[in-house]
Amino acid sequence: MDSTAISLCMDNALPIMVFNVRKKGNVKRAMEGKNIGTIVGMS
């Protein structure tokens, strides 16, 4: 992510999910709301 995307998330109180996109099935698991990585920015 670039600094603009991070700033937009911060300004709009949107959390960022960080996970390994190279691991097969992780994108699907992320879309299903499963806990596969780290959530940044929730307060």
MODELLER restraints for C-alpha pairs under 7 A, 6 or more apart:
rsr = mdl.restraints
at = mdl.atoms
rsr.add(forms.Gaussian(group=physical.xy_distance, feature=features.Distance(at['CA:9:A'], at['CA:15:A']), mean=6.71, stdev=0.5))
rsr.add(forms.Gaussian(group=physical.xy_distance, feature=features.Distance(at['CA:15:A'], at['CA:39:A']), mean=6.39, stdev=0.5))
rsr.add(forms.Gaussian(group=physical.xy_distance, feature=features.Distance(at['CA:15:A'], at['CA:40:A']), mean=5.66, stdev=0.5))
rsr.add(forms.Gaussian(group=physical.xy_distance, feature=features.Distance(at['CA:15:A'], at['CA:41:A']), mean=4.89, stdev=0.5))
rsr.add(forms.Gaussian(group=physical.xy_distance, feature=features.Distance(at['CA:15:A'], at['CA:42:A']), mean=5.49, stdev=0.5))
rsr.add(forms.Gaussian(group=physical.xy_distance, feature=features.Distance(at['CA:16:A'], at['CA:39:A']), mean=5.62, stdev=0.5))
rsr.add(forms.Gaussian(group=physical.xy_distance, feature=features.Distance(at['CA:16:A'], at['CA:40:A']), mean=5.06, stdev=0.5))
rsr.add(forms.Gaussian(group=physical.xy_distance, feature=features.Distance(at['CA:16:A'], at['CA:41:A']), mean=6.45, stdev=0.5))
rsr.add(forms.Gaussian(group=physical.xy_distance, feature=features.Distance(at['CA:17:A'], at['CA:37:A']), mean=6.60, stdev=0.5))
rsr.add(forms.Gaussian(group=physical.xy_distance, feature=features.Distance(at['CA:17:A'], at['CA:38:A']), mean=5.68, stdev=0.5))
rsr.add(forms.Gaussian(group=physical.xy_distance, feature=features.Distance(at['CA:17:A'], at['CA:39:A']), mean=4.55, stdev=0.5))
rsr.add(forms.Gaussian(group=physical.xy_distance, feature=features.Distance(at['CA:17:A'], at['CA:40:A']), mean=6.30, stdev=0.5))
rsr.add(forms.Gaussian(group=physical.xy_distance, feature=features.Distance(at['CA:18:A'], at['CA:37:A']), mean=5.51, stdev=0.5))
rsr.add(forms.Gaussian(group=physical.xy_distance, feature=features.Distance(at['CA:18:A'], at['CA:38:A']), mean=5.16, stdev=0.5))
rsr.add(forms.Gaussian(group=physical.xy_distance, feature=features.Distance(at['CA:18:A'], at['CA:39:A']), mean=6.31, stdev=0.5))
rsr.add(forms.Gaussian(group=physical.xy_distance, feature=features.Distance(at['CA:19:A'], at['CA:36:A']), mean=6.53, stdev=0.5))
rsr.add(forms.Gaussian(group=physical.xy_distance, feature=features.Distance(at['CA:19:A'], at['CA:37:A']), mean=4.53, stdev=0.5))
rsr.add(forms.Gaussian(group=physical.xy_distance, feature=features.Distance(at['CA:19:A'], at['CA:38:A']), mean=6.65, stdev=0.5))
rsr.add(forms.Gaussian(group=physical.xy_distance, feature=features.Distance(at['CA:20:A'], at['CA:26:A']), mean=6.97, stdev=0.5))
rsr.add(forms.Gaussian(group=physical.xy_distance, feature=features.Distance(at['CA:21:A'], at['CA:27:A']), mean=6.31, stdev=0.5))
rsr.add(forms.Gaussian(group=physical.xy_distance, feature=features.Distance(at['CA:30:A'], at['CA:36:A']), mean=6.74, stdev=0.5))
